[in-house]
């Protein structure tokens, strides 16, 4: 077993866990909505049309970020420590949120970009939840090769990314945007910032 995180990190995680338990019904609703997004376009539409589910997904998404951050640290994906990992993840989320709001305003398609934002959160909820067993594996069994942990996390992230691209394409193309615009958006404002953050986490600069 690896050493426990320092007291501050442990306190943050314990508080986060308490909040998740306190909002247990919201957590379950968010997981169900996330699974629905993975399963079908119909499930995605049902989720987008339910304000309670959307609010539950956003709340759960925010509360899972610290656990995803510690997962990246424990599995040695991140070499910048828990605090910086958290900060980078939050900055990435805020950057993406700003992009969606600005593009929605500029193109007069606020509803489409809001839906895109919600689908991204729903997809991430299940991906982050699925990463928790990898965290436990890396913490309880430090002899497990880091490469195996990285492969597991990468597979989870890749599946989430593919689902998001597929569901997002349905939303964007339904608003008469071209496939070229969608690909340009993904490369410039989705995957490029993620690559930058991953590079900083892995290389520490």
C-alpha positions as CSV (number, residue, x, y, z in Angstrom):
1,X,0.0,0.0,0.0
2,X,1.2,3.5,-0.8
3,X,1.6,6.1,1.8
4,X,-1.5,8.1,2.6
5,X,-1.7,11.6,1.1
6,X,-0.7,14.5,3.3
7,X,-3.3,15.6,5.8
8,X,-4.6,18.5,3.7
9,X,-5.2,16.4,0.6
10,X,-6.7,13.7,2.8
11,X,-9.0,16.3,4.4
12,X,-10.1,17.5,1.0
13,X,-10.9,14.0,-0.2
14,X,-12.8,13.1,3.0
15,X,-14.9,16.2,2.7
16,X,-15.5,15.5,-0.9
17,X,-16.6,11.9,-0.1
18,X,-18.9,13.2,2.6
19,X,-20.5,15.5,0.2
20,X,-21.0,12.7,-2.4
21,X,-22.7,10.6,0.3
22,X,-24.8,13.5,1.4
23,X,-26.0,14.1,-2.2
24,X,-26.3,10.3,-2.7
25,X,-29.6,10.6,-4.7
26,X,-28.0,13.2,-7.0
27,X,-25.0,11.0,-7.4
28,X,-27.2,8.0,-8.4
29,X,-29.2,10.2,-10.8
30,X,-26.1,11.5,-12.4
31,X,-24.6,8.0,-12.9
32,X,-27.9,6.9,-14.5
33,X,-27.9,9.9,-16.8
34,X,-24.3,9.3,-17.7
35,X,-25.0,5.7,-18.5
36,X,-28.0,6.8,-20.6
37,X,-25.7,9.1,-22.7
38,X,-23.3,6.2,-23.4
39,X,-26.1,3.8,-24.3
40,X,-28.1,5.8,-26.9
41,X,-29.1,9.0,-28.6
42,X,-32.5,8.6,-27.1
43,X,-31.1,8.4,-23.6
44,X,-29.0,11.5,-24.3
45,X,-32.1,13.5,-25.4
46,X,-34.0,12.3,-22.3
47,X,-31.1,13.5,-20.1
48,X,-30.9,16.9,-21.8
49,X,-34.6,17.5,-21.4
50,X,-34.5,16.8,-17.6
51,X,-33.3,19.8,-15.5
52,X,-33.0,17.7,-12.4
53,X,-30.7,15.2,-14.2
54,X,-28.6,18.0,-15.7
55,X,-28.1,19.7,-12.3
56,X,-27.3,16.3,-10.7
57,X,-24.7,15.6,-13.4
58,X,-23.0,19.0,-13.0
59,X,-22.9,18.7,-9.2
60,X,-21.5,15.2,-9.4
61,X,-19.0,16.2,-12.1
62,X,-17.6,18.9,-9.9
63,X,-17.4,16.7,-6.8
64,X,-15.5,13.9,-8.7
65,X,-12.7,16.2,-9.9
66,X,-10.7,15.9,-6.7
67,X,-10.9,12.1,-6.9
68,X,-9.8,12.2,-10.5
69,X,-6.9,14.4,-9.6
70,X,-5.7,12.1,-6.9
71,X,-6.1,9.2,-9.3
72,X,-3.7,10.9,-11.7
73,X,-1.2,11.5,-8.9
74,X,-1.3,8.0,-7.4
75,X,-0.9,6.3,-10.8
76,X,2.0,8.6,-11.6
77,X,0.3,10.1,-14.6
78,X,0.7,13.5,-12.9
79,X,4.1,14.6,-11.6
80,X,3.1,18.0,-10.4
81,X,1.4,17.1,-7.2
82,X,-2.3,17.1,-6.1
83,X,-2.7,20.8,-5.8
84,X,-1.4,21.7,-9.3
85,X,-3.2,18.7,-10.8
86,X,-6.5,20.0,-9.3
87,X,-5.7,23.5,-10.5
88,X,-5.0,22.4,-14.1
89,X,-8.2,20.3,-14.2
90,X,-10.3,23.1,-13.0
91,X,-8.7,25.6,-15.4
92,X,-9.4,23.1,-18.3
93,X,-13.0,22.9,-17.2
94,X,-13.4,26.6,-16.9
95,X,-11.7,27.2,-20.3
96,X,-14.0,24.8,-22.0
97,X,-17.0,26.3,-20.3
98,X,-16.0,29.8,-21.5
99,X,-15.5,28.5,-25.0
100,X,-19.0,27.0,-25.1
101,X,-20.6,30.2,-23.8
102,X,-18.7,32.5,-26.1
103,X,-19.2,30.4,-29.2
104,X,-22.9,29.9,-28.3
105,X,-23.2,33.7,-28.1
106,X,-21.3,34.4,-31.3
107,X,-23.2,31.9,-33.4
108,X,-26.6,32.5,-31.8
109,X,-26.8,28.8,-30.9
110,X,-26.6,29.0,-27.2
111,X,-28.9,25.9,-26.7
112,X,-26.7,23.7,-28.9
113,X,-23.5,24.6,-27.0
114,X,-25.3,24.3,-23.7
115,X,-26.3,20.8,-24.7
116,X,-22.7,20.1,-25.8
117,X,-21.5,21.3,-22.4
118,X,-24.0,19.0,-20.5
119,X,-23.1,16.0,-22.6
120,X,-19.4,16.5,-21.9
121,X,-20.1,16.6,-18.2
122,X,-22.3,13.5,-18.3
123,X,-19.7,11.5,-20.3
124,X,-17.0,12.6,-17.9
125,X,-19.0,11.6,-14.8
126,X,-19.0,7.9,-15.7
127,X,-15.4,8.1,-16.9
128,X,-14.2,9.6,-13.6
129,X,-16.3,7.1,-11.6
130,X,-14.8,4.2,-13.7
131,X,-11.3,5.6,-12.9
132,X,-11.8,5.2,-9.1
133,X,-11.0,1.4,-9.2
134,X,-7.8,2.3,-11.0
135,X,-6.9,4.6,-8.1
136,X,-7.6,1.9,-5.6
137,X,-5.5,-0.6,-7.6
138,X,-2.6,1.9,-7.8
139,X,-2.8,2.8,-4.1
140,X,-3.4,-0.7,-2.6
141,X,-1.0,-2.6,-4.9
142,X,2.0,-0.3,-5.6
143,X,3.8,-3.2,-7.3
144,X,1.3,-3.1,-10.2
145,X,3.2,-1.8,-13.2
146,X,2.5,1.9,-13.9
147,X,2.1,1.0,-17.6
148,X,-1.0,-1.1,-16.8
149,X,-2.6,1.7,-14.8
150,X,-1.9,4.2,-17.6
151,X,-3.4,1.8,-20.2
152,X,-6.5,1.4,-18.1
153,X,-6.9,5.2,-17.6
154,X,-6.2,5.8,-21.3
155,X,-8.8,3.3,-22.3
156,X,-11.4,4.8,-20.1
157,X,-10.5,8.3,-21.4
158,X,-10.6,7.1,-25.1
159,X,-14.0,5.5,-24.7
160,X,-15.3,8.7,-23.1
161,X,-13.8,10.8,-25.9
162,X,-15.3,8.7,-28.6
163,X,-18.8,8.8,-27.0
164,X,-18.5,12.6,-26.6
165,X,-17.5,13.1,-30.2
166,X,-20.3,10.9,-31.5
167,X,-23.0,12.5,-29.3
168,X,-21.6,16.0,-29.8
169,X,-21.6,15.6,-33.6
170,X,-25.3,14.8,-33.5
171,X,-26.0,18.1,-31.6
172,X,-23.7,20.3,-33.6
173,X,-24.7,18.9,-37.1
174,X,-28.4,19.3,-36.2
175,X,-27.8,23.1,-36.0
176,X,-26.7,23.2,-39.7
177,X,-23.0,23.5,-38.8
178,X,-20.7,21.7,-41.2
179,X,-18.6,18.7,-40.3
180,X,-15.5,20.9,-41.0
181,X,-16.5,23.3,-38.3
182,X,-17.1,20.4,-35.9
183,X,-13.6,18.9,-36.6
184,X,-12.0,22.4,-36.3
185,X,-13.8,23.0,-33.0
186,X,-12.7,19.6,-31.6
187,X,-9.0,20.0,-32.6
188,X,-8.6,23.7,-31.6
189,X,-10.8,24.0,-28.5
190,X,-11.2,20.5,-27.1
191,X,-8.3,18.2,-27.8
192,X,-5.5,20.8,-28.0
193,X,-6.1,22.2,-24.5
194,X,-6.3,18.6,-23.2
195,X,-3.0,17.7,-24.8
196,X,-1.4,20.8,-23.3
197,X,-2.6,19.9,-19.8
198,X,-1.6,16.2,-20.2
199,X,1.9,17.3,-21.3
200,X,2.3,19.6,-18.2
201,X,1.0,16.8,-15.9
202,X,3.4,14.2,-17.4
203,X,6.5,16.3,-17.9
204,X,6.0,18.7,-15.0
205,X,6.5,21.8,-17.2
